[in-house]
Amino acid sequence: MKNNILIVDDLHPSYMEIAGAKGYTCDYHPDYKLADALAVIADYEGLAIRSKFEVDKAFMDAAPNLRFITRAGAGIDNIDGDYAAQKGIEIYNAPEGNSDAVGEHAVGMLLALMNKFNIGNLEVRDGKWLREENRGYELKGRTVGIIGYGHMGQSFARKLSGFEVNVIAYDKYKTGFSDKYAREVSMEEIVKHSDILSLHVPLTAETQYLANDEYFFHFKKSIFFINTSRGKTAKVRSVLNAIEQGKIIGAALDVLEVEKFPALGEQEWYADLCKTNKVILTPHVAGWTFESYRKISEVLAGKLPFVVHS
């Protein structure tokens, strides 16, 4: 067997170094588009990708020798996991590699949101010195609700530990996970007690548009809302509606239902999103730091099994 890997995205050199030491041959082509990969994938046993294109049924059918896919990052929603399982193709991802980055980014967005950094910064540059209008909120004593207590949710909880907040967490897929950073609760308790809500879930059929009009309606308090997970876990129009209704005080979104231009600019909600100063936006970079670029590749290659020569 060839034990070769086609790399179609930008990975840190450490991936190639570790994979090579385990007996793999890496072909590095970060410039490849879908058509380029399809033309050669039949010759490879491994694929390394970030989010350049969908690894769907048609792609896997064109790859009869494919044994594994390594996804440089946490989410694997661009890979048809069910079909991969049918074909015996292993999927490896690396949430451990960027969980610190996501946790820090979420804290940074929350602090910026609660203290109106985005507004104050622009106003001072525009010759306005408005202190009362930019009065902020303190984190201490508030209840932070986390949806999803995997690597990312746990990282966010750890980063919050010095702020003297009450952290509660709900995860549909695990129980008994209370620790010194967060207390496991039901969704009903999240909705009842949260002052801040942060999403840390993968995108699945069950989580798609979890945060919609009905969901926000049930919250007992006006909340700050953060999403650093996947864009389609929250409806942007519902976030804007909840802001208009006073259900959301402010939102920090690293991810959107539709990302990248020109498609983003064509969304019916985009103009309204740009008009409001109650939303802070970043371009899906919560998990993408200089450090995570290296750590993701190291974690990912570390999960590859050693090549066994017969």
C-alpha positions in Angstrom: 0.0 0.0 0.0 1.2 3.5 -0.7 0.4 5.2 2.6 0.3 8.5 0.9 -1.7 11.7 1.8 -3.0 14.4 -0.5 -3.0 17.7 1.3 -5.3 20.2 -0.4 -5.2 23.0 2.2 -2.7 25.2 4.0 -1.3 23.1 6.9 1.7 23.8 9.1 4.9 22.0 8.1 4.7 20.0 11.4 1.9 17.9 9.9 4.2 16.7 7.1 7.0 16.2 9.6 5.0 14.0 12.0 3.2 12.1 9.3 6.5 11.5 7.5 8.0 10.1 10.7 5.0 7.7 11.0 5.7 6.3 7.5 3.5 8.4 5.3 4.3 10.3 2.1 2.7 13.7 1.9 1.9 15.5 -1.4 1.3 19.2 -0.5 -1.0 21.0 -2.9 -2.7 23.8 -1.0 -3.6 25.5 -4.3 -5.8 22.5 -5.4 -9.4 23.1 -6.1 -12.1 20.4 -6.1 -11.5 19.5 -9.7 -7.8 19.1 -9.2 -8.3 16.9 -6.2 -10.9 14.7 -8.0 -8.5 14.2 -10.8 -5.9 12.5 -8.6 -7.7 11.3 -5.4 -8.0 7.7 -6.7 -4.2 7.4 -6.1 -4.3 8.3 -2.4 -5.1 6.6 0.8 -5.4 9.8 2.9 -6.8 13.3 2.4 -5.9 16.4 4.5 -8.3 19.3 4.3 -9.7 22.3 6.2 -12.9 23.7 4.6 -12.0 24.3 1.0 -14.7 22.0 -0.4 -17.3 19.4 0.5 -16.0 15.8 0.8 -19.3 14.2 -0.2 -20.5 10.9 -1.6 -19.3 11.7 -5.2 -15.9 12.6 -3.9 -15.5 9.5 -1.9 -16.8 7.3 -4.8 -13.9 8.8 -6.8 -11.5 7.7 -4.1 -11.5 3.8 -4.0 -8.3 3.7 -2.0 -9.2 6.3 0.5 -8.7 5.0 4.1 -8.8 8.3 6.1 -9.6 12.0 6.0 -7.9 14.4 8.4 -9.8 17.7 8.9 -7.5 20.5 10.1 -9.9 22.0 12.7 -12.8 21.0 14.9 -15.9 20.9 12.7 -16.4 18.1 10.2 -19.7 19.3 8.7 -18.0 19.6 5.3 -17.5 15.8 5.3 -20.3 13.3 4.8 -19.6 11.3 7.9 -22.3 8.7 7.4 -21.1 7.8 3.9 -17.5 7.7 5.1 -18.5 5.2 7.8 -20.2 3.1 5.2 -17.1 3.0 3.2 -14.8 2.3 6.2 -13.1 5.7 5.9 -11.8 7.1 9.2 -12.2 10.8 10.0 -9.8 12.6 12.2 -10.2 16.2 13.4 -8.3 18.4 15.9 -10.5 20.3 18.3 -7.8 20.1 20.9 -5.6 22.2 18.6 -7.7 25.4 18.5 -9.8 25.1 21.7 -7.7 27.7 23.5 -8.0 30.1 20.6 -11.8 29.8 20.6 -12.1 30.2 24.3 -10.0 33.3 24.3 -11.7 34.8 21.3 -15.2 34.2 22.9 -14.0 35.9 26.1 -12.6 38.8 24.1 -15.8 39.2 22.1 -17.9 39.1 25.3 -15.8 41.8 27.0 -15.8 44.0 23.9 -19.6 43.6 23.6 -20.4 44.3 27.3 -18.1 47.3 27.3 -19.1 48.7 23.9 -15.5 48.7 22.6 -16.6 48.7 19.0 -18.8 51.8 19.5 -16.4 53.8 21.7 -13.5 53.2 19.4 -15.4 54.5 16.3 -16.8 57.5 18.2 -13.5 58.7 19.6 -12.0 58.5 16.1 -15.0 60.5 14.9 -14.4 63.3 17.4 -17.0 62.2 19.9 -16.3 61.8 23.6 -19.4 60.1 25.0 -18.8 58.6 28.4 -22.3 58.0 29.7 -23.5 56.5 26.4 -20.6 54.0 26.5 -21.1 52.9 30.1 -20.5 49.1 30.2 -21.6 46.1 32.2 -19.4 43.9 34.5 -19.1 40.1 34.2 -18.8 39.4 37.9 -21.8 37.7 39.4 -23.5 37.0 36.1 -24.6 33.6 34.9 -23.0 32.3 31.7 -24.9 29.6 29.9 -22.9 27.3 27.6 -24.6 25.1 25.0 -22.2 22.2 24.2 -19.5 21.2 26.6 -16.9 19.6 24.4 -13.4 21.0 23.8 -14.6 24.5 22.9 -17.2 24.9 25.6 -14.8 23.6 28.3 -12.1 26.0 27.1 -14.5 29.0 27.3 -15.5 27.9 30.8 -11.9 27.7 31.9 -11.1 31.1 30.5 -14.0 32.6 32.5 -12.9 31.1 35.8 -11.2 34.3 37.0 -14.2 36.5 36.4 -16.2 35.3 39.4 -19.2 34.2 37.2 -21.6 31.3 37.6 -21.1 29.0 34.6 -23.8 26.5 33.7 -23.7 24.2 30.7 -26.0 22.0 28.7 -24.9 19.2 26.4 -27.5 16.9 24.8 -24.9 14.2 24.1 -23.2 13.8 27.5 -24.1 13.7 31.2 -22.1 13.8 34.4 -19.7 16.4 33.1 -19.9 19.0 35.9 -16.4 20.2 36.9 -14.9 23.1 38.8 -15.5 25.4 35.8 -19.2 24.7 35.0 -22.2 23.0 36.4 -24.3 20.6 34.2 -27.9 21.8 33.9 -31.0 21.2 31.7 -31.9 23.4 28.8 -34.7 24.8 30.8 -32.3 26.1 33.4 -30.1 27.6 30.7 -33.2 29.5 29.4 -34.3 30.5 32.9 -31.0 31.7 34.4 -28.6 32.8 31.7 -27.4 36.4 31.4 -25.0 35.4 28.7 -25.5 32.6 26.2 -22.6 31.1 24.2 -22.9 28.3 21.5 -20.2 25.7 21.2 -21.9 22.9 19.3 -21.1 21.2 16.0 -23.5 21.7 13.0 -25.8 18.7 12.8 -29.4 18.2 11.7 -30.4 18.7 15.4 -28.4 21.9 16.0 -29.1 23.6 12.7 -31.0 26.9 13.5 -31.1 25.9 17.2 -31.1 29.6 18.0 -34.2 30.9 16.2 -37.2 33.2 17.1 -38.9 30.6 19.3 -35.7 29.8 21.2 -34.9 33.4 22.1 -38.5 34.1 23.0 -38.3 31.6 26.0 -35.3 33.3 27.7 -36.4 34.9 31.0 -33.7 37.6 31.0 -32.3 39.9 28.3 -29.0 38.2 27.3 -25.7 38.8 25.6 -25.4 36.2 22.8 -22.1 34.7 21.4 -21.7 32.3 18.6 -18.2 31.0 17.8 -19.4 27.5 16.6 -21.1 27.3 13.2 -23.0 29.9 11.4 -26.1 27.8 10.7 -26.7 27.1 14.4 -28.2 30.6 14.7 -30.6 32.4 12.4 -29.2 35.9 11.9 -32.7 37.4 11.3 -33.7 35.8 14.6 -30.8 37.4 16.4 -31.7 40.8 14.9 -35.4 40.3 15.8 -34.4 39.5 19.4 -32.2 42.6 19.6 -35.1 44.7 18.3 -37.4 43.1 20.9 -34.9 43.6 23.8 -34.4 39.9 24.3 -30.8 40.3 23.3 -28.8 43.2 24.6 -26.0 42.6 22.2 -24.5 39.8 20.1 -21.0 38.7 19.1 -20.9 36.6 16.0 -17.7 35.0 14.6 -19.8 32.8 12.3 -22.8 33.6 10.0 -25.3 31.5 8.1 -23.6 32.5 4.9 -20.0 33.5 4.8 -17.7 35.1 2.3 -18.5 37.6 -0.4 -20.3 38.2 -2.7 -22.9 35.7 -1.2 -22.9 37.3 2.2 -23.7 40.7 0.8 -26.7 39.2 -1.0 -28.5 38.0 2.1 -31.7 39.8 3.0 -30.5 40.4 6.6 -27.0 41.7 5.7 -27.9 45.4 5.5 -29.7 45.3 8.8 -26.8 43.5 10.4 -24.4 46.2 9.2 -26.6 49.0 10.5 -26.8 47.8 14.1 -24.1 48.8 16.6 -25.3 46.0 18.9 -23.5 43.3 17.1 -19.8 42.6 16.9 -18.6 40.6 13.9 -15.4 38.7 13.1 -14.7 36.7 10.0 -14.8 33.1 11.3 -11.3 33.4 12.9 -12.0 32.4 16.6 -10.0 29.2 16.2 -7.5 30.6 13.7 -4.5 32.0 15.5 -0.8 31.8 14.8 -0.5 29.3 17.6 -3.5 27.2 16.6 -2.2 27.0 13.0 0.7 24.9 14.4 -1.1 23.1 17.1 -3.9 21.9 14.8 -1.4 20.3 12.5 0.5 18.7 15.3 -2.7 17.2 16.9 -4.0 16.0 13.6 -0.8 14.2 12.5 -0.5 12.8 16.0 -3.8 11.0 15.5 -2.6 9.1 12.4 -1.7 5.5 13.1 1.8 4.4 12.5 2.4 2.7 9.2 3.0 -1.0 9.7 5.2 -2.6 7.1 4.5 -6.3 6.3 
